[in-house]
Amino acid sequence: MPSDRDTAPAPRLKLDAVRELLVEVHAEDTARARVHIDAAIVAAGEGWIPLDAVADALALATADVAARCASPERIAFALEQLAAGLRRSGRARLNA
């Protein structure tokens, strides 16, 4: 028969520590992925591939990743925020 200890919810502090660890691991994974992506962008430039073509390829690759990941909605939201930021910075340059 399970004891109260076996069925009791995990302490809040423990859940917060797990969430914090997950955020840290994700940040490290993101940094590692960024190193690989940055290297591919440099290699494309060295191969005389125009940045517009690189950007298009990155957009297509992002769509492929979003289709395979657990949270395409999160990626869509991040891309919407990125697009809004790009629009704002483009307007700022046009108005300068």
SVG drawing of the C-alpha trace seen along z (x, -y; Angstrom):
<svg xmlns="http://www.w3.org/2000/svg" viewBox="-2 -60 37 62">
<polyline fill="none" stroke="black" stroke-width="0.4" points="0.0,0.0 1.5,-3.4 2.4,-5.7 1.4,-9.4 5.0,-10.1 4.7,-8.1 1.5,-9.9 2.3,-13.4 2.9,-16.1 6.5,-17.1 7.6,-20.1 7.4,-23.3 11.1,-24.0 12.0,-20.8 9.7,-21.5 11.2,-25.0 14.7,-23.5 13.8,-21.0 12.3,-23.9 15.4,-26.0 17.6,-23.0 15.6,-22.5 15.9,-26.2 19.7,-26.0 20.0,-22.8 17.9,-24.3 20.0,-27.5 23.2,-25.4 21.7,-23.3 20.6,-26.5 24.1,-27.9 25.6,-24.7 23.2,-24.7 23.9,-28.4 27.7,-27.5 26.9,-25.0 24.4,-27.3 26.9,-30.2 29.6,-28.0 27.2,-27.0 26.5,-30.6 30.2,-31.4 30.8,-28.4 27.9,-29.6 29.5,-33.0 32.8,-31.5 31.0,-29.7 29.8,-33.0 26.1,-32.2 24.3,-35.5 22.9,-36.3 19.3,-36.5 19.6,-32.9 21.0,-31.9 18.1,-33.6 15.6,-31.8 17.3,-28.5 17.2,-29.2 13.5,-30.0 12.9,-26.7 15.0,-24.8 13.1,-26.4 9.8,-25.3 11.1,-21.8 12.3,-21.8 9.0,-23.2 7.1,-20.4 9.1,-17.8 9.4,-19.3 7.1,-19.0 6.0,-22.6 5.5,-24.2 3.3,-26.8 6.2,-28.0 8.4,-28.3 5.6,-30.1 5.3,-32.6 9.1,-33.1 9.1,-33.7 6.2,-36.2 8.2,-38.1 11.3,-38.0 9.4,-39.2 7.9,-42.1 11.4,-43.1 12.7,-42.9 9.9,-45.1 10.5,-47.7 14.3,-47.8 13.7,-48.1 11.3,-51.0 13.9,-52.6 16.5,-52.4 14.2,-53.8 13.3,-56.7 16.9,-57.5"/>
</svg>
